[in-house]
Amino acid sequence: MSRPVPRIAACAAAVAMVVTFGALMMPAAQATPNVGVTGKVLSKVLVDGRMHLNTHGPSDLQLTVLTVAPHGQIGWHSHNGNALVSVVEGIATRYMAMDRRCRPEHFGPGQGWVEVPHHVHTVHNETDQPLILNVVLITPTGQAPGVDEPDPGNCRF
């Protein structure tokens, strides 16, 4: 003995068939062209590894271009949100406060990294050429994108 199909399931199946058939009969959607728009890629880099960006409410989005003079440095700092960094020109050397052995990480043009909130670090230009970084900062609204931090004492510069 067969069980009757509930009315909701039967209606849903009928609607699905109509929608599917209708979609097959419609022409493919065409993308709308840009009109009066120009763009410039500031940088494109490979970020090695997985990236997870989480926000917990409204955020400010800021794009900054930083130029670090030869043998200059960005002092010890952290971020209240995420920072996406790409090296445009030069060699960036990053040091992490939690690395007690103070091992340098080097990034050249076409490379980048993600700074997660509240991780203390510094970036140095240890070369004779300028270092240019593009930095996208995603910061909780109303908070400073960068926070000066004390020297953790793990590196002897």
Rosetta blueprint (number, residue, H / E / L):
1 M L
2 S L
3 R L
4 P L
5 V L
6 P L
7 R H
8 I H
9 A H
10 A H
11 C H
12 A H
13 A H
14 A H
15 V H
16 A H
17 M H
18 V H
19 V H
20 T H
21 F H
22 G H
23 A H
24 L H
25 M H
26 M L
27 P L
28 A L
29 A L
30 Q L
31 A L
32 T L
33 P L
34 N L
35 V L
36 G L
37 V L
38 T L
39 G L
40 K L
41 V L
42 L L
43 S L
44 K L
45 V L
46 L E
47 V L
48 D L
49 G L
50 R L
51 M L
52 H L
53 L L
54 N L
55 T L
56 H L
57 G L
58 P L
59 S E
60 D E
61 L E
62 Q E
63 L E
64 T E
65 V E
66 L E
67 T E
68 V E
69 A L
70 P L
71 H L
72 G L
73 Q E
74 I E
75 G E
76 W E
77 H E
78 S E
79 H L
80 N L
81 G L
82 N E
83 A E
84 L E
85 V E
86 S E
87 V E
88 V E
89 E E
90 G L
91 I L
92 A E
93 T E
94 R E
95 Y E
96 M E
97 A L
98 M L
99 D L
100 R L
101 R L
102 C L
103 R L
104 P L
105 E E
106 H E
107 F E
108 G L
109 P L
110 G L
111 Q E
112 G E
113 W E
114 V E
115 E E
116 V L
117 P L
118 H L
119 H L
120 V L
121 H E
122 T E
123 V E
124 H E
125 N L
126 E L
127 T L
128 D L
129 Q L
130 P L
131 L E
132 I E
133 L E
134 N E
135 V E
136 V E
137 L E
138 I E
139 T E
140 P E
141 T L
142 G L
143 Q L
144 A L
145 P L
146 G L
147 V E
148 D E
149 E L
150 P L
151 D L
152 P L
153 G L
154 N L
155 C L
156 R L
157 F L
